[in-house]
Amino acid sequence: MNINQLSEHSFKLLDYFLNVRVNRSLVRSQMLQNTFLIEFFLKKLDIIYSSNYSSD
């Protein structure tokens, strides 16, 4: 294996690790966004339910 091959493999490995890190970050961000949306929706449901059934 010569220096050029080693360099090429190093860049491929670095690229792989950077992509894995970015993908993990995107997944985490999407999970947080989904959690926020779920909580928002549940609060809206609670308000609707409370206003419709508060007289019972």
N, C-alpha and C positions, 0 to 999 in steps of 0.2 A: 504494500500500500504506500503510495507516495503522498507528499504533502498536499497536493491538490485534492486527492480523494479524501483525505482526512479532513481537510477544510470543508469540503462539500458535505460530508456526513455530519460534521459539527453544526453547520448551518441548518441542515434538515432537522437535526435533533432539537436545536434551539427553536426553530419554527414550530415544531410539534408541541413543545412545552408552552410556548407563548399562546398557541391556539387553545390548548387545554385550559390554560388560565383564563383566557377571554371567555371561553364557553362556560366555565364555572361561574364567572362573574355575571354573564347574561342570564344563566339559569337562576341564580340567586336574585337578581333584579326582577325577573319575571315572577318568581315566587312571592316576593314582597309586594309587587303590584297586585297580584291575585289576592293576596291576603287583605290588602287595603280594600279592594273591590268587594270582597265577600263581607267584610265588616260593614262597609257602607251600605250594602244591600240589606244586611240583617237589621241595621238600625232603621232603615226606611220601612222594612216590614214591621218592626216593632212599633213604630209611630203609627202606621196604618192600622195595625191590629188594635193598638191602644185607643185610638180615636173611634174606631168602629164598635168596640166592645166595652168601652169604659162605663157605659150606663147600666151594664148587667149587674 
